[in-house]
Each structure stands twice: as structure tokens, then as C-alpha cells.
Amino acid sequence: MPLLNAVTTPYAEAFLQVTNDLDQTEEVVSQIKEIINLITQTPELEKALSSPILEREAKKDIIVQIFSDRINPSLLNFLKLLADRQRIGIAAQILERFLELYRQKK
């Protein structure tokens, strides 16, 4: 898992800093838990987000359709950034790392 942490940690740390700066961390934490559950309990969604065939824009469209009216705009933008950077396939792991860092700093 160290290699995965090398990828997930910078994203998680940066987003944790953003949420802290915007005083949105508590709100985002509960939404992240819901997103992780949704991704892990919906194999079709996980498969679509991980697909090397689907274009970035298609993945961003999926994210917007599912989450736009359900999550904080900062979190939505973060998910779209992950799609742009071709990291949305490991979004659950990045969000899990965010929660780990959040618990450590609490």
C-alpha cells in the first residue's frame, strides 16, 4: 500500500487543507463517508470511474449527475479535479486517506 499512499496522500492533504481553510471540514467528512459507501457498494459506478475507455469529460459528467445537488461544491470540484488528473479511479482510496489524515489531526 505504500505506493498507493504516495499517490493518495498529496491529494488528501491538499484537500484537507482547503476544507480547513474554508471551514468546511466537518460537512465534507460526512459527505465523503457517503461517497465512499456509494462507490464501494455500486460496482457499476466504481467500474465506470476506473474505466480506461471512458473519457475524462464523461467521468466528470457522471460525477456531476450523481453528486451536484448532494455534496459541497468544494468536494464536487475536488472530484472533478481527480477526473481531470485521471485519478478518479482511486477516488475512494484518496477519500479514505483524507479521513485517516482528518482523524490524525483531530
C-alpha positions as CSV (number, residue, x, y, z in Angstrom):
1,M,0.0,0.0,0.0
2,P,3.0,2.4,0.3
3,L,2.9,3.1,-3.5
4,L,-0.8,3.9,-3.3
5,N,-0.2,6.2,-0.3
6,A,2.4,8.0,-2.4
7,V,-0.4,9.0,-4.8
8,T,-3.3,9.4,-2.4
9,T,-1.6,11.3,0.4
10,P,-0.8,14.5,-1.6
11,Y,-4.3,14.8,-2.9
12,A,-5.8,14.1,0.6
13,E,-3.5,16.5,2.3
14,A,-4.2,19.3,-0.1
15,F,-8.0,18.8,0.0
16,L,-7.9,18.7,3.8
17,Q,-6.0,22.0,3.8
18,V,-8.6,23.5,1.5
19,T,-11.6,22.3,3.7
20,N,-9.8,23.6,6.8
21,D,-9.2,27.0,5.2
22,L,-12.9,27.2,4.1
23,D,-14.1,25.9,7.5
24,Q,-15.9,23.1,5.7
25,T,-14.1,20.0,7.0
26,E,-16.9,18.7,9.2
27,E,-19.5,18.9,6.5
28,V,-17.2,17.4,3.9
29,V,-16.2,14.5,6.2
30,S,-19.8,13.2,6.4
31,Q,-20.3,13.6,2.7
32,I,-17.0,11.7,1.9
33,K,-18.2,8.8,4.0
34,E,-21.4,8.6,1.9
35,I,-19.4,8.8,-1.4
36,I,-17.1,6.0,-0.3
37,N,-20.1,3.9,0.6
38,L,-21.7,4.6,-2.7
39,I,-18.6,3.8,-4.8
40,T,-17.8,0.6,-2.9
41,Q,-21.4,-0.6,-2.9
42,T,-22.1,0.2,-6.6
43,P,-19.7,-1.9,-8.7
44,E,-21.0,-0.2,-11.9
45,L,-20.0,3.2,-10.7
46,E,-16.6,2.0,-9.5
47,K,-16.1,0.3,-12.8
48,A,-17.1,3.4,-14.8
49,L,-14.8,5.7,-12.8
50,S,-11.9,3.3,-13.2
51,S,-12.5,2.6,-16.9
52,P,-9.6,3.5,-19.2
53,I,-12.1,3.7,-22.0
54,L,-14.3,6.4,-20.7
55,E,-13.1,9.9,-21.4
56,R,-12.4,12.4,-18.6
57,E,-15.4,14.5,-19.6
58,A,-17.7,11.5,-19.4
59,K,-16.4,10.7,-16.0
60,K,-16.9,14.3,-14.9
61,D,-20.5,14.2,-16.3
62,I,-21.2,11.1,-14.2
63,I,-19.8,12.8,-11.1
64,V,-21.9,15.9,-11.7
65,Q,-25.1,13.9,-12.5
66,I,-24.7,11.9,-9.3
67,F,-23.4,14.4,-6.8
68,S,-24.0,18.0,-8.0
69,D,-27.0,18.7,-5.7
70,R,-25.9,16.3,-2.9
71,I,-22.4,17.5,-1.9
72,N,-20.5,20.6,-1.0
73,P,-19.3,22.5,-4.1
74,S,-15.6,22.2,-3.0
75,L,-16.0,18.4,-2.8
76,L,-17.6,18.3,-6.2
77,N,-14.8,20.4,-7.6
78,F,-12.2,18.1,-6.0
79,L,-13.9,15.0,-7.6
80,K,-13.8,16.8,-11.0
81,L,-10.1,17.6,-10.4
82,L,-9.5,13.9,-9.8
83,A,-11.2,13.1,-13.1
84,D,-9.1,15.7,-14.9
85,R,-5.9,14.3,-13.4
86,Q,-7.0,10.7,-14.2
87,R,-7.2,9.8,-10.5
88,I,-10.9,9.4,-10.2
89,G,-10.5,5.6,-10.4
90,I,-8.8,5.7,-7.0
91,A,-11.2,8.3,-5.5
92,A,-12.4,6.0,-2.8
93,Q,-8.8,5.4,-1.7
94,I,-8.0,9.2,-1.8
95,L,-11.1,9.9,0.2
96,E,-10.2,7.2,2.7
97,R,-6.8,8.7,3.1
98,F,-8.5,12.1,3.7
99,L,-10.4,10.6,6.5
100,E,-7.3,9.0,8.0
101,L,-5.5,12.3,7.9
102,Y,-8.5,14.1,9.4
103,R,-8.7,11.6,12.3
104,Q,-4.9,12.0,12.9
105,K,-5.2,15.8,13.1
106,K,-8.2,15.9,15.3
